Amino acid sequence: MIRIIIGAAAAASLAACTANAGDKPRSASAAPAKSGPGVGKGYDRNPYPSTYKAYPGVPTLLTNVTILDGEGGRIERGAVLFRDGKIVEVGPSIDAPEGAVVIDGAGKYVTPGVIDVHSHLGDYPSPGVQAHSDGNEITGPVTPEVWAEHSVWPQDPGFSRALANGGVTTLQILPGSANLFGGRSVTLKNVYARTMQGMKFPGAPYGLKMACGENPKRVYGGRGRMPSTRMGNIALDRGTWAKAVEYKRRWDRYEENGGEAPARDMAMETLRGVLAGEIIVHNHCYRADEMAIVLDMAKEFGYKVGTFHHAVEAYKIADLLKERGTCAAVWADWWGFKMESYDAIEENLAILEREGACGMIHSDDANGIQRLNQEISKVRAAAKRAGFVIPEEIAWKWAAITPAKALGIDAVTGSLKPGKMADVVLWNGNPFSVYTRPEKVWIDGALLYDMHNPKLRPVSDFELGQPGSGDVK
């Protein structure tokens, strides 16, 4: 059992997300194209559906605040109204509706909740002991059949730390990067629940974690297995995608025409989802030359790379990323811990923004996720030293609408726009300062954290303590 010290029971479930047209993936629960008499029924695309239910909230009006709306907009001394779990109005002045809680935020900032596109919370939880090491299936370089959600431990104290210290309201949990095909990712709302499905973001598409470069060749080459080189990485990738194309062809034909169902292959089902545009590729990759090779491989086999993660050399190929519509999720200043991370620059993310490419901040770390606002500040400072300025309101896109787009959930979250989820952070000062932290955090309009109220801080059973040792047998 898991408790949140907020008093009331959970409210009604959120409606499932709907993806926009174009390159965006369909929902993870998207059905086969056709069904009916004489036509193959296919298989369940969403066997572990979200059971997330929003906690209850009250109509709330934040006034006299600096608003960074998450899409590049800014309002000084503005107001934000939300109720029934949704943003209702954002503007210079809003009349308080009857019964609303009104908070005067003079000298404070309001932003959409932080979205971290790269986390391993729950799969590598705290305490970080071997028994909790569930993020890498290091039994073969190709394991797209494993799903990160099946390792998520909902009681990980890291979730509440990310909420309270970092204002993180949504996060993607990825498998590790030991394998070329690491498995499926899952997007979670940052609320405590008894099960992973109780945290699962309704309707969010699945992701596929891939990795290139040093990690797979180091893990498997040292055991006398393929890959042991970068060319081995790509050879195994291409062979796997070729099998996936054939698997998709057989299942598409069956679902269109019926007949005898092909044998199911859990690994190929994930890759078929990528080829069908239902699952987003998140590719661990550092070097510019390798990212360019992966982009060509994606073109060869008919899939799209959604986001390169870490991408310390993304600044070298900003034009290619822009041309292919591929994003880069990066750190501010992590570099030099291995050769492929050597040629990093602190202006990386700022250059992507300046060149019109898609870039965002990410953590990949249980501590870093608590300070993504400060990571953004580092990038802005580096850009300023290099002679160009990234305004605060533009920089906040890197933690809001851009990762929401990368996860396929920007239609419902990622900015303070009417109709979107009321995932809102009130900061007790300028969020780009090291002295600032979240004062209040709402998820779907429910106040889940208040720095002034110890009863409004999520706590899991793991942190509530154990029975006396004399009672345990």
C-alpha positions, 0 to 999 in steps of 0.5 A, spaced: 500 500 500 502 507 498 499 513 501 499 520 499 498 525 505 493 529 502 486 527 505 481 525 500 480 519 495 482 520 488 477 523 483 475 521 476 480 518 471 483 523 466 481 522 459 486 518 454 490 523 450 489 523 443 495 524 438 495 530 433 496 528 425 502 528 422 508 525 424 506 524 431 505 517 433 498 514 435 496 512 442 499 506 445 492 503 445 491 504 438 487 498 434 489 495 428 487 498 422 481 494 420 477 488 424 470 484 422 468 478 419 473 474 415 479 479 418 484 478 423 483 481 429 491 482 431 493 482 438 492 487 444 496 493 443 495 495 450 495 489 455 497 494 461 492 500 460 493 506 465 489 506 471 491 513 473 486 517 477 487 524 478 487 526 485 481 531 487 483 539 487 479 545 488 478 551 483 485 555 484 487 562 482 494 564 482 495 572 481 500 577 481 505 572 478 511 572 472 508 567 467 512 562 463 507 559 459 512 553 456 511 555 449 515 561 449 510 566 452 511 570 458 506 575 462 508 579 467 504 580 473 499 575 470 494 570 473 492 563 472 486 560 473 485 552 473 479 548 476 476 540 474 484 538 473 484 543 467 487 550 465 481 555 464 484 561 463 491 565 463 492 572 462 494 579 465 488 579 470 482 574 471 476 575 476 476 570 481 470 565 481 466 564 487 469 558 491 476 559 488 482 559 492 486 565 491 494 565 491 498 572 491 504 570 488 508 577 488 515 576 486 514 569 484 514 565 477 509 560 475 510 555 470 508 548 467 510 542 470 517 540 469 517 534 464 523 529 464 524 525 458 530 521 460 529 518 467 530 511 470 526 512 477 523 506 479 527 501 475 534 504 478 530 506 485 533 509 491 536 505 495 541 503 490 542 496 491 543 490 487 536 488 488 533 494 485 538 494 479 532 492 474 534 497 468 538 493 463 537 486 461 544 484 459 542 478 456 543 479 449 544 486 445 537 485 442 531 485 447 526 490 445 521 485 448 522 487 455 518 493 458 521 498 463 514 499 466 515 492 468 521 494 473 518 500 476 517 500 483 512 505 485 515 506 492 521 509 489 523 515 494 526 519 488 519 520 485 517 525 491 524 528 491 523 530 483 516 533 485 518 537 491 525 539 489 524 539 482 517 541 480 517 534 475 510 532 474 511 528 468 517 523 466 519 518 461 522 511 464 527 508 460 531 501 460 538 502 460 543 503 455 547 496 455 543 494 449 542 496 442 535 495 443 534 496 450 526 495 450 520 499 451 519 506 455 513 508 459 511 515 461 508 516 468 505 522 472 509 523 478 504 521 483 504 515 488 500 509 486 499 502 489 501 500 482 505 502 476 499 502 472 496 507 477 502 512 475 501 511 467 500 517 463 493 516 460 494 515 452 501 516 452 505 512 446 510 507 448 517 509 446 523 504 444 530 505 447 536 504 443 543 505 444 549 506 439 556 507 441 561 505 446 556 501 451 553 495 447 560 494 444 563 494 451 558 490 454 558 484 449 565 485 446 568 484 452 564 477 452 567 475 446 560 476 443 557 481 437 557 487 437 565 488 439 565 494 434 561 500 432 560 497 425 558 491 429 553 495 432 550 497 426 550 490 422 546 487 428 541 493 428 540 493 420 539 485 421 534 486 426 530 491 423 530 487 416 526 482 420 522 487 423 520 489 416 518 482 414 514 481 421 510 487 420 508 485 413 506 478 415 501 481 420 499 487 416 497 482 411 493 478 416 489 484 419 487 486 412 485 479 409 484 474 415 487 467 414 492 463 419 495 468 424 502 469 424 506 466 430 507 472 435 514 475 437 514 480 443 521 483 440 518 484 433 511 486 436 515 492 439 519 494 432 512 493 428 509 498 433 515 503 431 515 501 423 507 503 424 508 510 427 505 507 434 512 507 438 517 513 438 524 511 438 529 514 443 536 513 441 542 513 446 547 516 442 553 521 443 557 523 437 555 527 431 557 522 426 553 516 429 547 520 429 548 521 422 548 514 421 542 512 425 538 517 421 540 514 414 539 507 417 532 509 420 531 512 412 533 505 410 528 501 414 522 506 414 522 509 421 523 515 424 528 517 430 524 521 435 529 523 440 537 522 440 539 522 448 545 525 451 547 527 444 553 531 446 555 533 439 548 535 437 551 542 435 555 539 430 549 537 426 543 541 428 541 542 420 540 535 419 536 534 426 532 540 423 531 537 416 529 530 419 525 533 425 529 529 430 530 532 437 536 532 442 535 531 449 541 533 452 545 535 459 548 542 460 555 540 462 556 533 463 562 531 459 569 527 458 567 521 462 568 517 456 571 518 449 564 519 446 562 524 451 569 528 450 567 533 445 561 537 448 560 544 449 556 548 454 552 551 449 550 545 445 542 546 447 542 553 446 545 552 439 540 547 437 535 553 439 538 558 435 539 554 429 531 552 429 532 545 431 528 541 437 532 541 443 531 539 451 534 538 457 534 531 461 536 528 467 538 521 466 540 521 474 536 521 480 539 527 483 539 531 477 532 530 476 531 535 482 535 541 479 533 541 471 531 548 472 538 550 474 541 545 468 537 550 464 540 556 467 547 553 466 546 553 458 543 560 458 549 562 462 554 559 457 550 562 451 551 569 454 558 568 454 558 566 447 555 572 445 547 570 444 542 571 449 536 565 450 530 569 454 527 565 460 521 564 456 524 561 450 529 557 455 523 554 459 520 550 453 526 545 454 523 543 460 515 543 458 512 543 451 519 540 447 519 534 451 511 533 451 512 533 444 518 528 444 513 524 448 507 525 444 503 528 449 503 535 447 496 536 446 494 535 453 500 537 457 507 541 457 504 548 457 499 553 460 494 553 455 486 553 456 484 546 456 490 542 458 492 538 464 493 543 470 500 541 471 503 547 475 509 549 479 509 556 483 516 557 484 518 561 490 522 566 486 526 566 479 526 558 477 533 560 474 536 561 481 540 556 485 536 559 491 529 558 488 525 551 489 518 549 488 513 552 493 507 549 490 506 543 485 499 541 482 498 535 478 491 535 474 489 541 479 490 537 485 495 540 490 500 535 491 506 539 494 506 545 499 513 547 502 509 550 507 505 544 509 508 538 511 501 534 510 502 535 503 508 532 501 507 525 498 510 519 502 510 512 500 510 506 505 517 505 504 519 511 507 513 511 513 518 505 516 517 498 518 514 494 524 518 493 530 523 488 529 520 484 535 514 483 531 517 481 524 518 473 523 
